[in-house]
Amino acid sequence: MSRIDDSKEFIPVRIAVLTVSDSRTLADDRSGDTLVQRLTDAGHTLVARAITTDDRALIASQLRDWIADKEIDVILSTGGTGLTGRDVTVEAHRDVYEKEIEAFATVFTLISMKKIGTSAVQSRATGGVAGGTYLFALPGSTGACKDAWDEILCFQLDYRHGPCNFVEIFPRLDEHKRRK
């Protein structure tokens, strides 16, 4: 089970939040606001925030820009993970992933099943790594953002969490690019 080792010092993670929507603005982006509130309440740092339309190339471009920014450790996107024709966030994420974190989708689905039953099959939440940066694509509902943060990301982005967490392996994410 999840546990926090209070003998370890908390390490803030630098996070960017991307909302994917054809209709939202910063003034009415409730899912983005939910993620920002939760990550800052947890002690992490919001480094960047943006909104882009449901356009695969634009989403991938924003992700690549943030992956290249050494001040960003994690990118959280919300929206565009469903099944409609405009839902292309997952494809954009996969365009930039070096490695996919398949278990993120599985664990997210298990959590969602407890809340929304079989409707969870309509979500295509995903996670991956590129350029030493973690990326997570979350559904656009505030409930899904809360579930992903409260039940997965708040633990995996906390260095004190055991038995293991994403933060402790940051230095090794790009070890394949180092000279031997």
Backbone as CSV, one residue per row, in Angstrom:
resi,resn,N_x,N_y,N_z,CA_x,CA_y,CA_z,C_x,C_y,C_z
1,MET,0.821,-1.192,0.000,0.000,0.000,0.000,0.865,1.256,0.000
2,SER,0.240,2.330,-0.328,0.923,3.620,-0.364,1.262,4.081,1.042
3,ARG,2.437,4.663,1.163,2.820,5.224,2.451,3.807,6.369,2.230
4,ILE,3.780,7.319,3.133,4.677,8.467,3.083,5.704,8.321,4.197
5,ASP,6.971,8.433,3.845,8.063,8.368,4.804,8.400,9.802,5.217
6,ASP,7.902,10.207,6.380,8.100,11.577,6.853,9.545,11.889,7.222
7,SER,10.417,10.873,7.245,11.830,11.144,7.532,12.543,11.711,6.301
8,LYS,11.918,11.577,5.133,12.484,12.142,3.898,11.944,13.548,3.689
9,GLU,12.772,14.374,3.055,12.360,15.744,2.756,11.518,15.770,1.474
10,PHE,10.443,16.553,1.489,9.595,16.721,0.313,10.374,17.460,-0.774
11,ILE,10.265,17.008,-2.016,10.922,17.660,-3.147,9.832,18.185,-4.079
12,PRO,9.692,19.515,-4.200,8.678,20.052,-5.109,9.008,19.720,-6.564
13,VAL,7.974,19.382,-7.318,8.107,19.071,-8.732,7.572,20.267,-9.525
14,ARG,8.209,20.557,-10.646,7.815,21.687,-11.500,6.879,21.174,-12.600
15,ILE,5.656,21.684,-12.593,4.588,21.109,-13.426,3.985,22.156,-14.359
16,ALA,3.678,21.713,-15.586,2.945,22.524,-16.560,1.579,21.880,-16.778
17,VAL,0.556,22.702,-16.950,-0.814,22.214,-17.163,-1.313,22.711,-18.514
18,LEU,-1.749,21.766,-19.325,-2.285,22.069,-20.657,-3.732,21.618,-20.722
19,THR,-4.629,22.530,-21.049,-6.025,22.185,-21.267,-6.261,22.114,-22.771
20,VAL,-6.861,21.028,-23.193,-7.177,20.835,-24.604,-8.682,20.999,-24.763
21,SER,-9.082,22.044,-25.469,-10.503,22.337,-25.634,-10.716,23.314,-26.781
22,ASP,-11.806,23.112,-27.500,-12.195,24.058,-28.547,-13.028,25.207,-27.986
23,SER,-13.450,25.093,-26.724,-14.386,26.083,-26.190,-13.949,26.745,-24.881
24,ARG,-12.983,26.205,-24.178,-12.587,26.753,-22.879,-11.598,27.906,-23.017
25,THR,-11.647,28.789,-22.001,-10.655,29.846,-21.833,-10.122,29.713,-20.412
26,LEU,-9.092,30.455,-20.076,-8.580,30.407,-18.700,-9.651,30.820,-17.694
27,ALA,-10.587,31.652,-18.120,-11.639,32.118,-17.216,-12.630,31.020,-16.828
28,ASP,-12.798,30.006,-17.677,-13.781,28.956,-17.369,-13.199,27.540,-17.460
29,ASP,-11.903,27.433,-17.266,-11.210,26.143,-17.334,-11.210,25.470,-15.960
30,ARG,-12.331,24.859,-15.612,-12.469,24.261,-14.275,-11.531,23.068,-14.057
31,SER,-11.319,22.256,-15.080,-10.422,21.108,-14.911,-8.976,21.554,-14.738
32,GLY,-8.547,22.526,-15.540,-7.207,23.076,-15.358,-7.045,23.710,-13.990
33,ASP,-8.077,24.450,-13.560,-8.054,25.055,-12.219,-7.937,23.991,-11.131
34,THR,-8.656,22.885,-11.311,-8.617,21.784,-10.342,-7.206,21.231,-10.214
35,LEU,-6.548,20.991,-11.341,-5.183,20.473,-11.308,-4.216,21.473,-10.677
36,VAL,-4.340,22.746,-11.057,-3.460,23.778,-10.499,-3.632,23.854,-8.984
37,GLN,-4.866,23.860,-8.521,-5.126,23.944,-7.082,-4.523,22.758,-6.341
38,ARG,-4.728,21.563,-6.874,-4.226,20.369,-6.199,-2.704,20.307,-6.196
39,LEU,-2.077,20.633,-7.308,-0.620,20.532,-7.344,0.036,21.585,-6.467
40,THR,-0.531,22.791,-6.433,0.061,23.823,-5.574,-0.227,23.540,-4.100
41,ASP,-1.420,23.037,-3.795,-1.728,22.655,-2.412,-0.781,21.574,-1.916
42,ALA,-0.323,20.710,-2.822,0.594,19.631,-2.451,2.025,20.129,-2.277
43,GLY,2.303,21.387,-2.672,3.638,21.943,-2.511,4.462,21.966,-3.783
44,HIS,3.866,21.569,-4.901,4.577,21.594,-6.174,4.479,22.991,-6.795
45,THR,5.209,23.216,-7.875,5.279,24.514,-8.516,4.621,24.465,-9.894
46,LEU,3.686,25.377,-10.138,3.123,25.532,-11.471,4.087,26.402,-12.267
47,VAL,4.664,25.847,-13.330,5.649,26.559,-14.133,5.014,27.204,-15.360
48,ALA,4.016,26.518,-15.926,3.382,27.032,-17.141,1.960,26.501,-17.219
49,ARG,1.132,27.277,-17.927,-0.246,26.850,-18.149,-0.690,27.398,-19.503
50,ALA,-1.391,26.559,-20.254,-1.856,26.976,-21.569,-3.134,26.232,-21.935
51,ILE,-3.820,26.783,-22.919,-4.983,26.129,-23.509,-4.737,26.040,-25.002
52,THR,-5.034,24.887,-25.577,-4.928,24.721,-27.021,-6.170,24.009,-27.528
53,THR,-6.445,24.176,-28.789,-7.611,23.519,-29.383,-7.321,22.041,-29.617
54,ASP,-8.372,21.311,-29.927,-8.262,19.871,-30.195,-7.628,19.645,-31.565
55,ASP,-6.352,19.933,-31.666,-5.603,19.795,-32.904,-4.325,19.027,-32.580
56,ARG,-4.198,17.845,-33.149,-3.094,16.943,-32.815,-1.727,17.607,-32.959
57,ALA,-1.503,18.302,-34.057,-0.205,18.937,-34.286,0.067,20.049,-33.274
58,LEU,-0.957,20.843,-32.949,-0.774,21.921,-31.966,-0.503,21.361,-30.572
59,ILE,-1.218,20.313,-30.207,-1.001,19.685,-28.897,0.416,19.137,-28.821
60,ALA,0.816,18.367,-29.831,2.163,17.775,-29.837,3.240,18.856,-29.817
61,SER,3.008,19.947,-30.525,3.971,21.049,-30.534,4.136,21.660,-29.146
62,GLN,3.024,21.889,-28.462,3.099,22.436,-27.099,3.813,21.464,-26.167
63,LEU,3.498,20.177,-26.288,4.174,19.175,-25.464,5.676,19.183,-25.734
64,ARG,6.072,19.225,-26.997,7.502,19.235,-27.338,8.205,20.477,-26.786
65,ASP,7.536,21.633,-26.879,8.121,22.861,-26.338,8.371,22.719,-24.841
66,TRP,7.399,22.171,-24.134,7.556,22.016,-22.691,8.539,20.918,-22.333
67,ILE,8.608,19.857,-23.120,9.604,18.806,-22.885,11.007,19.399,-23.008
68,ALA,11.198,20.297,-23.951,12.513,20.929,-24.166,12.873,21.924,-23.070
69,ASP,11.909,22.366,-22.297,12.124,23.336,-21.225,12.622,22.599,-19.981
70,LYS,13.861,22.807,-19.635,14.470,22.098,-18.498,13.888,22.525,-17.145
71,GLU,13.046,23.550,-17.143,12.379,23.988,-15.911,11.074,23.229,-15.670
72,ILE,10.701,22.326,-16.568,9.459,21.559,-16.432,9.795,20.085,-16.255
73,ASP,9.290,19.509,-15.162,9.502,18.092,-14.862,8.337,17.221,-15.307
74,VAL,7.124,17.782,-15.233,5.899,17.023,-15.480,4.937,17.886,-16.284
75,ILE,4.255,17.256,-17.239,3.198,17.924,-17.992,1.897,17.170,-17.746
76,LEU,0.889,17.898,-17.291,-0.443,17.335,-17.110,-1.350,17.976,-18.144
77,SER,-1.981,17.165,-18.976,-2.972,17.727,-19.891,-4.337,17.212,-19.483
78,THR,-5.356,18.000,-19.768,-6.730,17.619,-19.468,-7.590,17.911,-20.684
79,GLY,-8.398,16.935,-21.049,-9.297,17.083,-22.190,-8.805,16.342,-23.411
80,GLY,-9.761,15.952,-24.261,-9.432,15.322,-25.532,-9.038,13.867,-25.462
81,THR,-9.434,13.171,-24.382,-9.058,11.764,-24.234,-10.207,10.807,-24.534
82,GLY,-11.321,11.338,-25.022,-12.485,10.498,-25.282,-12.446,9.812,-26.630
83,LEU,-13.613,9.515,-27.144,-13.731,8.711,-28.359,-14.222,9.463,-29.580
84,THR,-14.560,10.735,-29.439,-15.111,11.457,-30.577,-14.005,11.823,-31.580
85,GLY,-14.413,12.272,-32.730,-13.466,12.616,-33.782,-12.497,13.714,-33.410
86,ARG,-12.903,14.633,-32.541,-12.031,15.744,-32.130,-11.087,15.352,-30.990
87,ASP,-11.289,14.201,-30.385,-10.458,13.764,-29.252,-9.137,13.174,-29.767
88,VAL,-8.097,14.011,-29.794,-6.804,13.589,-30.355,-5.634,13.799,-29.385
89,THR,-5.945,14.086,-28.131,-4.879,14.333,-27.157,-4.007,13.100,-26.951
90,VAL,-4.618,11.938,-26.876,-3.850,10.705,-26.663,-2.890,10.471,-27.830
91,GLU,-3.379,10.672,-29.037,-2.516,10.495,-30.207,-1.364,11.497,-30.193
92,ALA,-1.636,12.734,-29.795,-0.581,13.745,-29.705,0.452,13.369,-28.653
93,HIS,-0.009,12.878,-27.514,0.928,12.428,-26.481,1.797,11.301,-27.020
94,ARG,1.171,10.338,-27.651,1.938,9.187,-28.164,2.899,9.599,-29.275
95,ASP,2.617,10.695,-29.966,3.549,11.221,-30.972,4.870,11.646,-30.341
96,VAL,4.852,12.019,-29.057,6.067,12.533,-28.418,6.677,11.564,-27.400
97,TYR,5.934,10.563,-26.950,6.467,9.626,-25.952,7.710,8.893,-26.461
98,GLU,8.667,8.743,-25.574,9.747,7.791,-25.792,9.351,6.445,-25.200
99,LYS,8.661,6.515,-24.071,8.141,5.311,-23.411,6.759,5.622,-22.872
100,GLU,5.854,4.676,-23.036,4.518,4.833,-22.467,4.475,4.141,-21.114
101,ILE,3.756,4.734,-20.181,3.553,4.140,-18.861,2.179,3.468,-18.907
102,GLU,2.130,2.250,-19.454,0.864,1.568,-19.686,0.040,1.384,-18.418
103,ALA,0.701,1.142,-17.312,-0.027,0.891,-16.066,-0.782,2.120,-15.574
104,PHE,-0.381,3.323,-16.006,-1.128,4.512,-15.595,-2.566,4.411,-16.064
105,ALA,-2.767,4.044,-17.325,-4.125,3.913,-17.870,-4.902,2.826,-17.129
106,THR,-4.236,1.736,-16.834,-4.892,0.634,-16.134,-5.341,1.049,-14.742
107,VAL,-4.437,1.659,-13.995,-4.783,2.081,-12.630,-5.868,3.155,-12.675
108,PHE,-5.771,4.092,-13.619,-6.800,5.120,-13.742,-8.162,4.481,-14.023
109,THR,-8.196,3.495,-14.891,-9.455,2.814,-15.210,-10.021,2.116,-13.984
110,LEU,-9.180,1.468,-13.212,-9.650,0.794,-11.990,-10.272,1.795,-11.013
111,ILE,-9.626,2.926,-10.862,-10.148,3.975,-9.979,-11.472,4.503,-10.524
112,SER,-11.521,4.758,-11.818,-12.740,5.275,-12.448,-13.901,4.295,-12.341
113,MET,-13.610,3.024,-12.470,-14.670,2.003,-12.371,-15.414,2.108,-11.040
114,LYS,-14.695,2.398,-9.977,-15.318,2.522,-8.654,-16.254,3.728,-8.587
115,LYS,-15.971,4.744,-9.417,-16.750,5.983,-9.368,-17.865,6.026,-10.413
116,ILE,-17.560,5.575,-11.646,-18.527,5.734,-12.736,-18.881,4.427,-13.436
117,GLY,-18.472,3.321,-12.844,-18.824,2.014,-13.401,-18.231,1.794,-14.782
118,THR,-19.011,1.120,-15.614,-18.494,0.751,-16.933,-18.291,1.945,-17.860
119,SER,-18.775,3.115,-17.499,-18.498,4.308,-18.304,-17.001,4.605,-18.367
120,ALA,-16.237,4.011,-17.470,-14.784,4.192,-17.458,-14.137,3.713,-18.759
121,VAL,-14.789,2.821,-19.493,-14.200,2.328,-20.740,-14.085,3.422,-21.790
122,GLN,-14.781,4.535,-21.609,-14.745,5.613,-22.594,-13.559,6.554,-22.412
123,SER,-12.788,6.360,-21.361,-11.620,7.206,-21.115,-10.382,6.557,-21.709
124,ARG,-9.526,7.386,-22.275,-8.249,6.904,-22.787,-7.099,7.632,-22.099
125,ALA,-7.190,7.801,-20.794,-6.100,8.446,-20.056,-4.805,7.701,-20.363
126,THR,-3.718,8.453,-20.409,-2.432,7.845,-20.736,-1.304,8.577,-20.020
127,GLY,-0.181,7.914,-19.905,1.009,8.515,-19.328,2.237,8.044,-20.083
128,GLY,3.278,8.861,-20.050,4.509,8.486,-20.716,5.668,9.366,-20.294
129,VAL,6.804,9.106,-20.920,8.038,9.835,-20.634,8.660,10.262,-21.961
130,ALA,9.176,11.474,-22.005,9.933,11.966,-23.159,10.907,13.038,-22.696
131,GLY,12.127,12.949,-23.133,13.120,13.964,-22.812,13.308,14.187,-21.324
132,GLY,13.160,13.144,-20.536,13.305,13.272,-19.090,12.125,13.930,-18.407
133,THR,11.004,14.055,-19.105,9.797,14.688,-18.586,8.666,13.668,-18.551
134,TYR,7.915,13.668,-17.466,6.712,12.834,-17.388,5.548,13.582,-18.020
135,LEU,4.701,12.851,-18.746,3.506,13.437,-19.355,2.302,12.568,-19.001
136,PHE,1.198,13.219,-18.655,-0.035,12.507,-18.345,-1.197,13.214,-19.027
137,ALA,-1.987,12.460,-19.770,-3.181,12.981,-20.428,-4.392,12.498,-19.647
138,LEU,-5.130,13.444,-19.083,-6.281,13.139,-18.239,-7.561,13.578,-18.943
139,PRO,-8.671,12.925,-18.638,-9.943,13.381,-19.199,-10.245,14.822,-18.780
140,GLY,-11.188,15.427,-19.470,-11.501,16.832,-19.251,-12.467,17.128,-18.126
141,SER,-12.970,16.131,-17.443,-13.894,16.394,-16.339,-13.129,16.690,-15.056
142,THR,-13.710,17.539,-14.218,-13.050,17.846,-12.939,-12.958,16.592,-12.077
143,GLY,-13.973,15.756,-12.135,-13.948,14.522,-11.349,-12.793,13.620,-11.736
144,ALA,-12.557,13.473,-13.031,-11.453,12.637,-13.500,-10.106,13.243,-13.105
145,CYS,-9.990,14.568,-13.176,-8.743,15.223,-12.759,-8.499,15.020,-11.268
146,LYS,-9.546,15.146,-10.470,-9.425,14.898,-9.034,-8.995,13.466,-8.771
147,ASP,-9.649,12.509,-9.440,-9.319,11.098,-9.234,-7.868,10.803,-9.603
148,ALA,-7.427,11.298,-10.754,-6.052,11.044,-11.192,-5.045,11.654,-10.218
149,TRP,-5.316,12.887,-9.778,-4.385,13.529,-8.846,-4.443,12.866,-7.469
150,ASP,-5.646,12.766,-6.912,-5.802,12.321,-5.522,-5.409,10.869,-5.302
151,GLU,-5.546,10.049,-6.337,-5.348,8.614,-6.113,-4.126,8.036,-6.823
152,ILE,-3.490,8.828,-7.684,-2.276,8.337,-8.354,-1.150,9.364,-8.257
153,LEU,-1.365,10.515,-8.883,-0.267,11.462,-9.076,0.238,12.090,-7.786
154,CYS,-0.635,12.368,-6.839,-0.141,12.983,-5.592,0.849,12.061,-4.888
155,PHE,0.697,10.768,-5.051,1.634,9.815,-4.447,2.879,9.628,-5.310
156,GLN,2.681,9.413,-6.591,3.822,9.141,-7.460,4.711,10.365,-7.673
157,LEU,4.177,11.560,-7.442,4.990,12.774,-7.564,5.482,13.273,-6.206
158,ASP,5.430,12.407,-5.208,5.932,12.727,-3.867,7.128,11.831,-3.577
159,TYR,8.286,12.446,-3.463,9.531,11.713,-3.234,9.478,10.838,-1.978
160,ARG,8.640,11.201,-1.045,8.562,10.472,0.224,7.700,9.212,0.126
161,HIS,7.009,9.026,-0.981,6.086,7.911,-1.138,6.835,6.601,-1.379
162,GLY,6.392,5.565,-0.682,6.999,4.259,-0.852,5.960,3.225,-1.223
163,PRO,6.370,2.165,-1.804,7.761,1.719,-1.893,8.571,2.378,-3.000
164,CYS,7.941,3.058,-3.961,8.687,3.756,-5.004,7.821,4.877,-5.571
165,ASN,8.453,5.762,-6.333,7.736,6.910,-6.883,8.466,7.416,-8.119
166,PHE,7.783,8.261,-8.889,8.381,8.810,-10.108,9.539,9.761,-9.821
167,VAL,9.485,10.483,-8.722,10.484,11.506,-8.435,11.865,10.897,-8.236
168,GLU,11.938,9.783,-7.556,13.242,9.189,-7.263,13.969,8.695,-8.511
169,ILE,13.244,8.495,-9.616,13.923,8.034,-10.827,14.094,9.138,-11.883
170,PHE,13.758,10.388,-11.534,13.997,11.494,-12.466,15.413,11.452,-13.056
171,PRO,16.454,11.308,-12.221,17.819,11.364,-12.767,18.117,10.250,-13.773
172,ARG,17.316,9.192,-13.774,17.603,8.051,-14.644,16.741,8.019,-15.905
173,LEU,15.832,8.964,-16.072,14.922,8.922,-17.218,15.624,9.039,-18.554
174,ASP,16.742,9.755,-18.567,17.449,9.919,-19.838,18.854,9.305,-19.823
175,GLU,19.047,8.308,-18.945,20.376,7.703,-18.839,20.813,7.018,-20.128
176,HIS,19.879,6.626,-20.979,20.216,5.995,-22.244,20.884,6.963,-23.226
177,LYS,20.791,8.263,-22.941,21.377,9.268,-23.823,22.789,9.668,-23.395
178,ARG,23.196,9.227,-22.210,24.520,9.581,-21.712,25.580,8.704,-22.352
179,ARG,26.775,9.260,-22.464,27.909,8.478,-22.983,28.303,7.414,-21.974
180,LYS,28.717,6.302,-22.506,29.162,5.217,-21.625,30.653,5.095,-21.638
